[in-house]
Amino acid sequence: MGRIEAVFLRHPPPWPVLRFFGCVGVAWAVLAVALSPAPIARTVPVAAYIAVWTLQVVRPWRVPPALVPWAVLAVLAPLVLAPPAQSAPGEFRPFPFTEGTFADGALAVATAPAWAHLAILARTRDLVWCAPVALALAPLQRFAAGNLPLWPTWIMWGIGFLLLGLAFRLHTALYEARLRLDREAVAEERRKIAREVHDLIGHGLGVVLLNIGAARRAAARGDAAAAVGALEEAERVGRRGVRDVHQGLVLLRDPGAAAGPIAPPPPTAEDIRALVDGLGADGLSVELTTSGDLASVDPAVGLTLFRVVQEGLSNSARPAPGAAAAVAASVGARHALVTVADRGAAPPGGRTAPPAGGGLGLVGMRERVAALGGTLHAGPDGAGWRIDAAIPLGGVR
């Protein structure tokens, strides 16, 4: 079954459908020859018809749309002009009121791929004139030359296959229209995001650049106070811009969030004190020591410092609720350092493994710190557990 699907689906639509109709036409044409190999004047064009559609099934060739109606008429004409199948005297006929045989009926069904190609590949203006002309070939041959006794069957099957092809054509048109609408919606969404990002970043970045330029000019003339003031203003506007971008991205990702509360921005190093205060209110005794300007830390570094402290204190609280812990955070010239150590109760002999449930947390902390080019060490420290992290202030490496 898989190999059969591969044969039919090797080419994009509409070729799987057209190859299916081609197989149907070949099978019924072979049956028509098998039921009545004579006369030879009929067998030769039918054999050529079988060869044409076999080749089209194996190696499809797309006829230019303008030539499709002429190609269909050229394929159908030899079958219509072929003499009827010979039958033995007294042979059972499918329709007693006509002279046609089962072989003639099978040949009518074998025209399926011609009608399908006409309905699916022809231009609309060509389909309007070619379909009636092709359907009229059978009665014209019958009344002009007396051949084609089952001409009503030809018309019936022709109309049926045309309707199937037109249904697929309509389905394809609707599907392509839906894809086109989806692409336009994606393009419009991208334009919307571009406008939002421009609005969120453009103004703040302009102000930052103005203040940096003012600081440079102030430094050039020796006015240190003005330079520091301009840089502080640039830093303030930059931090506000980071928070605005975060809120804007939340709204872009989920427009429904506009009606509800906006998710808070990611925590920074400045939020470590609030974290410690919150845990202290929950019963964990934490001593916090800071040095340096935590507000000057890059947001990515600040977020990592906060997560290290959060995970370290969470691990400290699990084995010994109410235990004492110490947090030290410092910002130097090149590195930001943070240490989390607990001095709480521990099993005899001290801890030799991470606190219960802390293994995956330690892995996550190491990944965060390593992504910023830093290092993290965690291990037993007397009766407790200690985590040390050092992150360069230069950003991601």
C-alpha positions as CSV (number, residue, x, y, z in Angstrom):
1,M,0.0,0.0,0.0
2,G,2.8,2.4,0.8
3,R,4.4,1.9,-2.6
4,I,1.1,2.5,-4.3
5,E,0.7,5.8,-2.3
6,A,4.2,6.8,-3.3
7,V,3.4,6.3,-7.0
8,F,0.3,8.4,-6.8
9,L,1.6,11.1,-4.5
10,R,5.0,11.6,-6.1
11,H,3.7,14.7,-7.9
12,P,1.7,17.6,-6.5
13,P,-2.0,18.1,-7.1
14,P,-3.8,17.7,-9.4
15,W,-1.6,14.9,-10.7
16,P,-2.6,12.2,-8.0
17,V,-6.2,12.5,-9.2
18,L,-5.3,12.6,-12.9
19,R,-3.1,9.5,-12.5
20,F,-5.9,7.7,-10.7
21,F,-8.2,8.5,-13.7
22,G,-5.5,7.4,-16.0
23,C,-5.3,4.0,-14.2
24,V,-9.1,3.7,-14.5
25,G,-9.0,4.4,-18.2
26,V,-6.1,2.0,-18.9
27,A,-7.9,-0.8,-16.9
28,W,-11.2,-0.4,-18.7
29,A,-9.5,-0.1,-22.1
30,V,-7.6,-3.4,-21.5
31,L,-10.9,-5.0,-20.5
32,A,-12.5,-3.8,-23.7
33,V,-9.8,-5.4,-25.8
34,A,-9.9,-8.6,-23.7
35,L,-13.7,-8.9,-24.2
36,S,-13.5,-8.4,-27.9
37,P,-10.1,-8.4,-29.7
38,A,-11.7,-8.0,-33.1
39,P,-11.9,-6.3,-35.4
40,I,-8.2,-5.1,-35.8
41,A,-9.4,-1.7,-36.9
42,R,-10.8,-1.3,-33.4
43,T,-8.0,-3.0,-31.5
44,V,-5.2,-0.8,-32.9
45,P,-6.6,2.6,-31.8
46,V,-7.5,1.2,-28.4
47,A,-4.0,-0.2,-28.0
48,A,-2.6,3.2,-28.8
49,Y,-5.0,4.8,-26.3
50,I,-3.8,2.4,-23.7
51,A,-0.1,3.3,-24.5
52,V,-0.8,7.0,-24.2
53,W,-2.4,6.9,-20.8
54,T,0.1,4.3,-19.5
55,L,2.8,6.8,-20.3
56,Q,0.9,9.6,-18.7
57,V,0.5,7.6,-15.5
58,V,4.1,6.6,-15.3
59,R,5.7,10.0,-16.4
60,P,3.0,12.7,-16.4
61,W,3.3,15.5,-18.9
62,R,1.4,18.6,-18.4
63,V,-0.2,19.8,-21.6
64,P,-0.3,23.6,-22.0
65,P,-3.8,24.8,-20.9
66,A,-4.4,26.3,-24.4
67,L,-3.8,22.9,-26.0
68,V,-5.8,20.7,-23.5
69,P,-9.1,20.8,-25.5
70,W,-7.4,19.9,-28.7
71,A,-5.4,17.1,-27.1
72,V,-8.6,15.7,-25.6
73,L,-10.4,15.7,-28.9
74,A,-7.4,14.1,-30.6
75,V,-7.5,11.3,-28.0
76,L,-11.3,10.7,-28.1
77,A,-11.7,10.9,-31.9
78,P,-10.0,7.5,-32.7
79,L,-12.2,5.7,-30.1
80,V,-15.3,7.3,-31.5
81,L,-14.4,6.5,-35.1
82,A,-13.4,2.9,-34.3
83,P,-15.8,0.2,-35.5
84,P,-17.9,-1.5,-32.8
85,A,-16.8,-4.7,-31.2
86,Q,-17.7,-8.0,-32.9
87,S,-20.0,-10.3,-31.1
88,A,-21.0,-13.9,-31.7
89,P,-24.6,-14.6,-32.8
90,G,-26.9,-14.9,-29.8
91,E,-24.3,-13.3,-27.4
92,F,-25.8,-11.7,-24.4
93,R,-26.0,-7.9,-24.7
94,P,-26.2,-5.4,-21.8
95,F,-29.0,-3.5,-23.5
96,P,-31.4,-5.7,-25.6
97,F,-32.7,-2.7,-27.6
98,T,-29.2,-1.9,-28.9
99,E,-26.4,-3.7,-30.8
100,G,-23.7,-2.8,-28.4
101,T,-21.7,-5.3,-26.3
102,F,-20.0,-5.2,-23.0
103,A,-16.7,-4.4,-24.8
104,D,-18.4,-1.2,-26.2
105,G,-19.6,-0.3,-22.7
106,A,-16.1,-0.8,-21.2
107,L,-14.6,1.4,-23.9
108,A,-17.0,4.2,-22.9
109,V,-15.8,4.0,-19.3
110,A,-12.2,4.0,-20.5
111,T,-12.6,7.6,-21.6
112,A,-12.4,8.7,-17.9
113,P,-8.9,10.3,-18.1
114,A,-9.7,12.3,-21.1
115,W,-12.8,13.9,-19.5
116,A,-10.9,14.4,-16.2
117,H,-8.0,16.2,-18.0
118,L,-10.5,18.4,-19.8
119,A,-12.4,19.4,-16.6
120,I,-9.3,20.0,-14.5
121,L,-6.7,21.4,-16.8
122,A,-8.5,23.3,-19.5
123,R,-9.1,27.0,-19.3
124,T,-12.7,28.0,-18.5
125,R,-13.3,29.6,-21.8
126,D,-12.0,26.4,-23.6
127,L,-14.1,24.2,-21.4
128,V,-17.3,26.0,-22.4
129,W,-17.0,25.0,-26.0
130,C,-14.9,21.8,-25.9
131,A,-17.2,19.9,-23.5
132,P,-20.3,20.1,-25.7
133,V,-18.2,19.3,-28.8
134,A,-16.7,16.3,-27.2
135,L,-20.0,15.0,-25.9
136,A,-21.5,15.5,-29.4
137,L,-18.9,13.3,-31.1
138,A,-20.7,10.1,-30.1
139,P,-24.2,10.9,-31.4
140,L,-22.7,12.4,-34.6
141,Q,-20.8,9.3,-35.3
142,R,-23.8,7.1,-34.6
143,F,-26.2,9.0,-36.9
144,A,-23.6,9.8,-39.6
145,A,-21.8,6.4,-39.9
146,G,-24.0,4.0,-38.0
147,N,-21.2,3.0,-35.6
148,L,-21.0,3.5,-31.8
149,P,-24.3,1.7,-30.9
150,L,-23.9,2.6,-27.2
151,W,-23.6,6.3,-27.8
152,P,-25.9,7.2,-24.9
153,T,-23.5,5.4,-22.6
154,W,-20.7,7.5,-23.9
155,I,-22.6,10.7,-23.1
156,M,-23.7,9.4,-19.6
157,W,-20.1,8.5,-18.6
158,G,-18.7,11.7,-20.2
159,I,-21.0,13.9,-18.2
160,G,-20.3,11.9,-15.0
161,F,-16.5,12.2,-15.3
162,L,-16.8,15.9,-16.3
163,L,-18.8,16.5,-13.1
164,L,-16.2,14.7,-11.0
165,G,-13.4,16.7,-12.6
166,L,-15.3,20.0,-12.1
167,A,-15.9,19.1,-8.4
168,F,-12.2,18.6,-7.9
169,R,-11.4,21.8,-9.8
170,L,-13.8,23.7,-7.5
171,H,-12.3,22.1,-4.4
172,T,-8.8,23.1,-5.7
173,A,-9.9,26.6,-6.3
174,L,-11.4,27.0,-2.8
175,Y,-8.3,25.4,-1.3
176,E,-5.9,27.8,-3.1
177,A,-8.1,30.7,-2.1
178,R,-7.9,29.7,1.5
179,L,-4.1,29.4,1.3
180,R,-3.9,32.8,-0.3
181,L,-6.0,34.3,2.5
182,D,-3.8,32.6,5.1
183,R,-0.7,34.0,3.4
184,E,-2.2,37.4,3.4
185,A,-3.2,37.1,7.0
186,V,0.4,36.1,7.9
187,A,1.8,39.1,5.9
188,E,-0.6,41.4,7.6
189,E,0.3,40.0,11.0
190,R,4.0,40.6,10.2
191,R,3.2,44.2,9.2
192,K,1.4,44.6,12.5
193,I,4.3,43.3,14.5
194,A,6.7,45.6,12.6
195,R,4.5,48.6,13.4
196,E,4.3,47.6,17.1
197,V,8.0,47.0,17.4
198,H,8.7,50.3,15.8
199,D,6.4,52.1,18.2
200,L,7.8,50.2,21.2
201,I,11.5,50.6,20.4
202,G,11.8,53.6,18.1
203,H,10.9,56.4,20.6
204,G,12.9,54.9,23.5
205,L,15.9,54.2,21.4
206,G,15.9,57.7,20.0
207,V,15.9,59.2,23.5
208,V,18.7,56.9,24.6
209,L,20.8,57.9,21.6
210,L,20.2,61.6,22.3
211,N,21.3,61.2,25.9
212,I,24.3,59.2,25.0
213,G,25.3,61.9,22.5
214,A,24.7,64.6,25.1
215,A,26.9,62.6,27.6
216,R,29.7,62.4,25.0
217,R,29.6,66.1,24.4
218,A,29.5,66.8,28.1
219,A,32.5,64.6,28.7
220,A,34.4,66.3,25.8
221,R,34.0,69.7,27.5
222,G,34.9,68.3,31.0
223,D,31.4,68.5,32.5
224,A,31.3,65.2,34.4
225,A,28.1,65.9,36.2
226,A,26.1,66.6,33.0
227,A,27.6,63.4,31.4
228,V,26.6,61.3,34.4
229,G,23.1,62.8,34.3
230,A,22.7,62.1,30.6
231,L,23.8,58.5,31.0
232,E,21.5,58.0,34.0
233,E,18.6,59.3,31.9
234,A,19.6,57.0,29.0
235,E,19.7,54.0,31.4
236,R,16.3,54.9,32.8
237,V,14.7,55.2,29.4
238,G,16.4,52.0,28.2
239,R,15.1,50.0,31.2
240,R,11.6,51.4,30.6
241,G,11.9,50.4,27.0
242,V,12.8,46.8,27.9
243,R,9.7,46.6,30.1
244,D,7.5,48.1,27.3
245,V,8.8,45.6,24.8
246,H,8.0,42.8,27.1
247,Q,4.5,43.9,27.6
248,G,4.1,44.6,23.9
249,L,5.3,41.1,23.0
250,V,2.8,39.6,25.5
251,L,0.0,41.4,23.7
252,L,1.3,40.4,20.2
253,R,1.5,36.7,21.3
254,D,-2.0,36.7,22.9
255,P,-4.2,39.6,21.8
256,G,-6.8,38.5,24.3
257,A,-4.5,39.5,27.1
258,A,-5.3,43.1,26.3
259,A,-8.6,42.7,28.1
260,G,-6.9,41.2,31.2
261,P,-3.9,42.0,33.4
262,I,-0.6,42.1,31.5
263,A,2.0,39.6,32.6
264,P,4.7,41.2,34.7
265,P,8.2,41.8,33.1
266,P,11.0,39.3,34.0
267,P,12.6,39.9,37.3
268,T,16.0,41.6,37.5
269,A,18.8,41.7,40.1
270,E,17.0,44.5,41.8
271,D,14.2,42.1,42.6
272,I,16.4,39.8,44.7
273,R,15.6,41.9,47.8
274,A,11.9,41.5,47.3
275,L,12.3,37.8,46.8
276,V,14.3,37.6,50.1
277,D,11.7,39.6,51.9
278,G,8.9,37.4,50.7
279,L,10.6,34.2,51.8
280,G,11.4,35.8,55.2
281,A,7.7,36.5,55.6
282,D,7.1,32.7,54.9
283,G,9.4,31.8,57.8
284,L,12.8,31.3,56.2
285,S,15.5,33.4,57.9
286,V,17.6,34.9,55.1
287,E,20.4,37.4,55.5
288,L,21.0,39.5,52.4
289,T,24.3,41.3,51.6
290,T,24.7,43.3,48.5
291,S,27.5,45.4,47.1
292,G,27.8,47.3,43.9
293,D,25.0,48.7,41.7
294,L,22.5,45.9,41.0
295,A,20.5,48.3,38.9
296,S,23.3,48.6,36.4
297,V,23.3,44.8,35.6
298,D,22.2,43.8,32.1
299,P,18.6,42.4,32.2
300,A,19.7,38.9,31.1
301,V,22.4,38.8,33.7
302,G,20.0,40.2,36.3
303,L,17.3,37.6,35.5
304,T,19.9,34.8,35.9
305,L,21.1,36.1,39.2
306,F,17.5,36.2,40.4
307,R,16.8,32.6,39.3
308,V,20.0,31.3,41.0
309,V,18.9,32.9,44.3
310,Q,15.4,31.7,43.9
311,E,16.4,28.1,43.2
312,G,19.0,28.1,46.0
313,L,16.6,29.4,48.6
314,S,13.9,27.0,47.5
315,N,16.3,24.1,47.9
316,S,17.3,25.4,51.3
317,A,13.7,25.6,52.5
318,R,12.8,22.1,51.5
319,P,15.0,20.0,53.8
320,A,14.9,22.3,56.8
321,P,11.9,24.6,56.9
322,G,12.7,27.7,59.0
323,A,16.4,27.2,58.7
324,A,18.8,30.2,58.2
325,A,20.3,31.1,54.9
326,A,22.6,33.8,53.6
327,V,22.6,35.5,50.2
328,A,25.4,37.7,48.9
329,A,25.1,39.5,45.7
330,S,27.8,41.8,44.4
331,V,28.6,43.6,41.1
332,G,32.2,44.3,40.3
333,A,34.0,45.8,37.4
334,R,33.8,42.7,35.2
335,H,31.6,40.1,37.0
336,A,28.4,39.8,38.9
337,L,28.7,37.3,41.8
338,V,26.0,35.6,43.9
339,T,26.3,33.2,46.7
340,V,23.5,31.2,48.4
341,A,24.4,29.2,51.5
342,D,22.2,27.7,54.1
343,R,23.2,26.8,57.7
344,G,20.1,24.8,58.6
345,A,19.6,21.3,60.0
346,A,21.1,18.5,58.0
347,P,21.5,14.8,58.2
348,P,24.4,13.5,60.4
349,G,27.6,13.9,58.5
350,G,26.3,16.9,56.5
351,R,24.8,16.9,53.0
352,T,26.6,15.1,50.2
353,A,23.9,15.4,47.5
354,P,21.6,18.1,46.3
355,P,18.4,18.8,48.3
356,A,15.5,16.6,47.3
357,G,14.1,17.7,44.0
358,G,17.0,20.1,43.4
359,G,18.8,18.0,40.8
360,L,16.9,19.3,37.8
361,G,17.0,22.8,39.3
362,L,20.8,22.7,39.5
363,V,21.0,21.6,35.9
364,G,18.7,24.5,34.9
365,M,20.8,27.0,36.8
366,R,24.1,25.7,35.3
367,E,22.6,26.0,31.8
368,R,21.4,29.6,32.5
369,V,24.8,30.7,33.8
370,A,26.8,28.9,31.1
371,A,24.7,30.5,28.4
372,L,26.0,33.9,29.7
373,G,29.6,32.7,29.8
374,G,29.6,32.2,33.6
375,T,30.3,29.4,36.0
376,L,28.3,27.8,38.8
377,H,29.5,25.6,41.7
378,A,27.2,23.8,44.1
379,G,28.1,21.5,46.9
380,P,28.0,20.7,50.6
381,D,29.3,23.4,52.9
382,G,29.7,22.0,56.4
383,A,26.2,21.1,57.6
384,G,24.5,23.0,54.8
385,W,24.7,23.6,51.0
386,R,26.4,26.4,49.1
387,I,25.9,27.7,45.6
388,D,28.3,30.2,44.0
389,A,27.7,31.7,40.6
390,A,29.9,34.2,38.7
391,I,28.7,35.8,35.4
392,P,30.6,38.2,33.3
393,L,29.0,41.6,32.7
394,G,29.8,41.5,29.0
395,G,26.6,39.6,28.1
396,V,26.1,36.3,26.2
397,R,29.2,34.5,24.9
